[in-house]
Amino acid sequence: MLALRRGGCEALIQHAPPEVLAGMIRHLEAAWPQEGCGVILRSGAGEGDSWRVVPLPNTSPTPHVAYAFAPEVWLQVCLDADARQEEVVCVFHSHVDAPAVFSSEDRRQAAPSGIPLLPQVSYVVVAIRGGRAASASRSIWSAGDFQTVPLALADFRFEKTV
């Protein structure tokens, strides 16, 4: 169930079409003043890649400061991804009027007991201030912990031009 192939972490930043990343940002901005969340899926390899942004409802009891996927919704995303031969390359969420850092709560949810649930997946956090994306970071599991690097928002601000 749910393919997790090597390269998922790097694939997001190096190969995702700008409109995919812009779709993620639009969803997170629209969720403000609550945290938005979702995943980015990829199928294929190389030039035949197909990407999909899947916004998910935030079911946290405190959606202003936390996010959670409903288990039945997450299961359906995983089943659909398997059927479409897609892999999860990114779990994303926003922080409302707070820094774009992978918080201790984010770490706890992503790696209960210090064991990552999705070790090949990037976790992107976008700070949303006043309804607009202000900054972003990407965290990946490496060397027994999550390593976080800032992301240039300009990378996400592109729209496909016609």
Secondary structure by P-SEA (a helix, b strand, c coil): ccccccaaaaaaaccccaaaaaaaaaaaaaacccccccbbbbccccccbbbbbbbbccccccccccccccaaaaaaaaaaaaaacccccbbbbbbccccccccaaaaaaaccccccccccbbbbbbbbcccccccbbbbbbcccbbbbbbbccccccccccc
